[in-house]
Amino acid sequence: PEGVQVIHVRTAREMLAACEQQLPADIAIGVAAVADFGRDTPLEYLPSETEMLDLSLSQNPYVIATLASHPERPVLVVGFAAETQNIVA
């Protein structure tokens, strides 16, 4: 659509950096379900069944919370959380 800018990212850290580069902004709306954890280093290739797969993980940044506490915080920050516990509450 006209007037829409798309920024392609592959990781939560890239997403946060892309969002921060757009600041200052009037509104930030978080609609992506970013994984809580990600690989420390990206896979260059999928290992064969005879190779070991290293699954070293670290916590991903909380994108919407980081934007909400940023020095150039948007006036309006909207986000959602997809809970896996206490769903009814």
Rosetta blueprint (number, residue, H / E / L):
1 P L
2 E L
3 G L
4 V L
5 Q L
6 V L
7 I L
8 H L
9 V L
10 R L
11 T L
12 A H
13 R H
14 E H
15 M H
16 L H
17 A H
18 A H
19 C H
20 E H
21 Q H
22 Q L
23 L L
24 P L
25 A L
26 D L
27 I E
28 A E
29 I E
30 G L
31 V L
32 A L
33 A L
34 V L
35 A L
36 D L
37 F E
38 G E
39 R E
40 D L
41 T L
42 P L
43 L L
44 E L
45 Y L
46 L L
47 P L
48 S L
49 E L
50 T L
51 E L
52 M L
53 L L
54 D L
55 L L
56 S L
57 L E
58 S E
59 Q E
60 N L
61 P L
62 Y L
63 V H
64 I H
65 A H
66 T H
67 L H
68 A H
69 S L
70 H L
71 P L
72 E L
73 R L
74 P L
75 V L
76 L E
77 V E
78 V E
79 G L
80 F L
81 A L
82 A L
83 E L
84 T L
85 Q L
86 N L
87 I L
88 V L
89 A L
